Amino acid sequence: MYDLNSFRSIEKLFYSPIEAAIRWCDLIAHEAQILESTWDSPGQIIHGFPQWPCLHINTEKILDAIRNHELPYGALGTTVAPGTPVDIKLLTVRHSDLKRWMFHYHPDQRPTFLFSPVAADQVAIHYSTYLILQADRDALQVQLKATEKHLQTLIDELKAAGLERENLRVLAENKEQVSNQSKASYLNVIGALVNTILGSSSTGRKHSIFDSQASIVDSITAYYDGVPGLSKRSLDEKFAAAKRSLAQAKR
């Protein structure tokens, strides 16, 4: 049996589970009636007061929180270490511990004995604001992930483009090098042919009927008139370049 002379204001320093459940269910007007009943087993509450199912449910929530170390508990207001056996008639929870537990595990519940009406309104506003901010944060996280994915794609494309550009540069340099080498080789061949055609053997016999570069040019233009690259001007320039290239190669 509970001592009816115990401190019974709505807000107390500590509560038995049934006292906390009474206040949570807003049944403070019936507290004396409820506390007069024996409740060695919480199951007696639902049979003794079937008209207030909330009373049994909330008592069970508090006891479950104690059993699972979510809610600190004690004996007659003195907190004990988790797991310490305490007679259910002496079992209590401190006001501050109960408030913290309610805030974290039942954020939608704001009983007035733990939260003043003004504070309850403020918490409700803060909670709704929290939900809005959480939704915004989730949306931003999705957007951020999409942006990061797009950015990584761009980085990969830029890396690929940079590699392709480098390959093209190397190819162009190699091509230019090959082109210059090939050009020099062609000019050397032309120069050697011209010199051979205009030259003589060791016995003094001429290698051809041509006695000058001009006669070679005249013969080519006569036989290949209109062929691109074989005009008199083009041939003169190529023969002169071939002569210079061959002279440099002999050095």
C-alpha positions as CSV (number, residue, x, y, z in Angstrom):
1,M,0.0,0.0,0.0
2,Y,1.2,3.5,-0.8
3,D,1.5,6.1,2.0
4,L,-1.3,8.5,1.3
5,N,0.6,11.2,3.3
6,S,3.5,11.2,0.8
7,F,4.2,14.3,-1.3
8,R,1.6,14.4,-4.0
9,S,2.1,17.6,-6.0
10,I,2.0,17.2,-9.8
11,E,5.8,17.7,-10.0
12,K,8.0,15.8,-7.7
13,L,11.7,15.1,-7.3
14,F,11.1,11.4,-8.0
15,Y,8.2,9.1,-8.8
16,S,7.2,5.5,-8.5
17,P,6.4,4.1,-11.9
18,I,2.7,4.2,-11.2
19,E,2.9,7.8,-10.0
20,A,4.7,8.8,-13.2
21,A,2.1,6.9,-15.3
22,I,-0.8,8.6,-13.5
23,R,0.7,12.0,-14.4
24,W,1.6,10.9,-17.9
25,C,-2.1,9.9,-18.4
26,D,-3.3,13.1,-16.8
27,L,-5.1,11.1,-14.1
28,I,-3.8,13.2,-11.2
29,A,-7.4,13.8,-10.0
30,H,-7.7,10.0,-9.4
31,E,-4.3,9.5,-7.9
32,A,-5.5,8.7,-4.4
33,Q,-8.0,6.1,-5.8
34,I,-5.3,4.4,-7.9
35,L,-2.6,4.4,-5.2
36,E,-5.0,2.8,-2.6
37,S,-4.9,-0.3,-4.8
38,T,-2.1,-2.9,-4.4
39,W,0.0,-3.3,-7.5
40,D,2.7,-5.7,-6.7
41,S,2.2,-6.9,-10.3
42,P,1.6,-4.3,-13.1
43,G,-0.9,-6.8,-14.5
44,Q,-3.3,-5.8,-11.6
45,I,-3.5,-2.3,-13.0
46,I,-5.4,-3.3,-16.1
47,H,-7.8,-5.4,-14.1
48,G,-8.3,-2.8,-11.4
49,F,-8.7,0.2,-13.8
50,P,-9.9,-1.1,-17.2
51,Q,-11.4,2.3,-17.8
52,W,-7.9,3.8,-18.1
53,P,-5.9,1.5,-20.4
54,C,-3.3,4.3,-20.7
55,L,-2.4,3.8,-17.1
56,H,-1.3,0.2,-17.7
57,I,0.4,0.9,-21.0
58,N,2.5,3.8,-19.7
59,T,3.4,1.9,-16.5
60,E,4.7,-0.9,-18.8
61,K,6.6,1.5,-20.9
62,I,8.4,2.9,-17.9
63,L,9.2,-0.5,-16.4
64,D,10.4,-1.7,-19.9
65,A,12.7,1.3,-20.1
66,I,14.1,0.4,-16.6
67,R,14.7,-3.2,-17.6
68,N,16.5,-2.2,-20.8
69,H,18.7,0.4,-19.1
70,E,17.1,3.3,-21.0
71,L,15.9,4.9,-17.8
72,P,18.0,5.2,-14.6
73,Y,16.1,4.1,-11.5
74,G,16.6,3.9,-7.8
75,A,15.0,3.1,-4.4
76,L,13.0,5.8,-2.7
77,G,14.7,8.5,-4.8
78,T,18.3,7.3,-4.5
79,T,19.7,6.2,-7.8
80,V,21.3,2.7,-7.9
81,A,23.6,1.0,-10.5
82,P,21.9,-0.6,-13.5
83,G,20.9,-4.2,-12.7
84,T,20.6,-3.6,-8.9
85,P,17.5,-5.5,-7.6
86,V,14.9,-3.1,-6.1
87,D,11.6,-4.1,-4.6
88,I,8.9,-2.8,-6.9
89,K,7.2,-1.1,-4.0
90,L,10.4,1.0,-3.4
91,L,11.2,1.5,-7.1
92,T,11.5,5.1,-8.2
93,V,12.7,7.3,-11.1
94,R,14.0,10.8,-10.8
95,H,12.1,13.7,-12.4
96,S,15.2,14.8,-14.4
97,D,15.9,11.3,-15.7
98,L,12.3,10.7,-16.6
99,K,12.2,14.0,-18.5
100,R,15.3,13.1,-20.5
101,W,14.0,9.6,-21.3
102,M,10.7,11.1,-22.4
103,F,12.4,13.6,-24.6
104,H,14.5,11.0,-26.4
105,Y,12.2,8.0,-26.6
106,H,8.8,9.6,-26.8
107,P,9.4,13.0,-28.5
108,D,5.7,13.3,-29.4
109,Q,4.7,13.1,-25.7
110,R,4.9,16.3,-23.6
111,P,3.0,15.7,-20.3
112,T,2.7,18.9,-18.3
113,F,4.2,17.5,-15.1
114,L,7.5,17.2,-17.0
115,F,7.2,20.0,-19.5
116,S,5.4,23.3,-18.8
117,P,2.7,24.3,-21.3
118,V,5.0,27.1,-22.7
119,A,7.9,24.8,-23.0
120,A,5.7,22.1,-24.6
121,D,4.7,24.6,-27.3
122,Q,8.2,25.6,-27.9
123,V,9.4,22.0,-28.1
124,A,6.5,21.2,-30.5
125,I,7.6,24.1,-32.7
126,H,11.2,23.0,-32.4
127,Y,10.3,19.5,-33.2
128,S,8.4,20.5,-36.3
129,T,11.2,22.7,-37.3
130,Y,13.6,19.8,-36.8
131,L,11.5,17.6,-39.1
132,I,11.5,20.3,-41.8
133,L,15.3,20.8,-41.5
134,Q,15.8,17.0,-41.5
135,A,13.8,16.7,-44.7
136,D,15.8,19.6,-46.3
137,R,19.0,17.9,-45.2
138,D,18.0,14.6,-46.7
139,A,17.1,16.4,-50.0
140,L,20.4,18.2,-50.0
141,Q,22.3,15.0,-49.3
142,V,20.6,13.4,-52.3
143,Q,21.4,16.4,-54.4
144,L,25.0,16.4,-53.1
145,K,25.5,12.8,-54.1
146,A,24.1,13.5,-57.5
147,T,26.4,16.5,-57.9
148,E,29.4,14.5,-56.7
149,K,28.6,11.8,-59.2
150,H,28.3,14.3,-62.0
151,L,31.5,16.0,-60.9
152,Q,33.4,12.7,-60.9
153,T,32.0,12.0,-64.4
154,L,33.3,15.4,-65.6
155,I,36.7,14.7,-63.9
156,D,36.9,11.4,-65.7
157,E,36.0,13.0,-69.0
158,L,38.6,15.7,-68.5
159,K,41.3,13.1,-67.6
160,A,40.4,11.2,-70.7
161,A,40.4,14.3,-72.8
162,G,43.8,15.3,-71.4
163,L,45.2,11.9,-72.1
164,E,43.8,12.0,-75.6
165,R,45.3,15.5,-76.1
166,E,48.7,14.3,-74.9
167,N,48.5,11.3,-77.3
168,L,47.6,13.6,-80.2
169,R,50.5,15.9,-79.3
170,V,53.0,13.1,-79.2
171,L,51.6,11.7,-82.4
172,A,51.9,15.1,-84.1
173,E,55.5,15.6,-82.8
174,N,56.4,12.1,-84.0
175,K,54.6,12.7,-87.4
176,E,56.4,16.1,-87.8
177,Q,59.7,14.4,-86.9
178,V,59.0,11.6,-89.4
179,S,57.9,14.1,-92.0
180,N,61.0,16.2,-91.7
181,Q,63.2,13.0,-91.9
182,S,61.3,11.8,-94.9
183,K,61.5,15.2,-96.6
184,A,65.3,15.3,-96.1
185,S,65.6,11.7,-97.4
186,Y,63.5,12.6,-100.5
187,L,65.6,15.7,-101.2
188,N,68.8,13.7,-100.8
189,V,67.6,11.2,-103.3
190,I,66.6,14.0,-105.8
191,G,70.0,15.6,-105.3
192,A,71.9,12.4,-105.8
193,L,69.9,11.6,-109.0
194,V,70.5,15.1,-110.4
195,N,74.2,14.8,-109.6
196,T,74.4,11.3,-111.2
197,I,72.5,12.4,-114.3
198,L,74.8,15.4,-114.8
199,G,78.0,13.6,-113.8
200,S,80.5,11.4,-115.6
201,S,82.2,8.1,-115.0
202,S,85.8,7.8,-113.9
203,T,86.8,7.4,-117.6
204,G,85.1,10.7,-118.4
205,R,82.0,9.2,-120.0
206,K,78.8,11.2,-119.3
207,H,76.0,9.4,-117.6
208,S,73.3,11.0,-119.6
209,I,72.5,13.3,-122.5
210,F,71.7,16.1,-120.0
211,D,74.5,18.7,-119.6
212,S,72.7,21.0,-117.1
213,Q,70.0,21.1,-114.4
214,A,68.0,23.4,-116.7
215,S,68.0,20.8,-119.5
216,I,66.6,18.3,-117.0
217,V,63.8,20.7,-116.0
218,D,63.0,21.5,-119.6
219,S,62.7,17.8,-120.4
220,I,60.4,17.0,-117.4
221,T,58.1,20.0,-118.1
222,A,57.9,19.0,-121.7
223,Y,56.8,15.4,-120.9
224,Y,54.7,16.1,-117.8
225,D,53.1,19.4,-118.6
226,G,50.3,20.3,-116.2
227,V,51.1,17.7,-113.6
228,P,51.0,19.2,-110.1
229,G,54.4,19.7,-108.5
230,L,56.3,19.4,-111.8
231,S,56.2,23.0,-113.0
232,K,59.5,24.7,-113.9
233,R,59.3,26.9,-110.8
234,S,58.5,23.9,-108.5
235,L,61.3,21.8,-110.0
236,D,63.9,24.6,-109.7
237,E,63.0,25.1,-106.0
238,K,63.1,21.3,-105.3
239,F,66.4,20.8,-107.1
240,A,67.9,23.7,-105.3
241,A,66.7,22.4,-101.9
242,A,67.9,18.9,-102.8
243,K,71.3,20.3,-103.6
244,R,71.5,22.0,-100.2
245,S,70.2,19.0,-98.3
246,L,72.7,16.7,-100.0
247,A,75.5,19.1,-99.2
248,Q,74.5,19.2,-95.5
249,A,74.3,15.4,-95.4
250,K,77.9,15.0,-96.7
251,R,79.3,17.2,-93.9
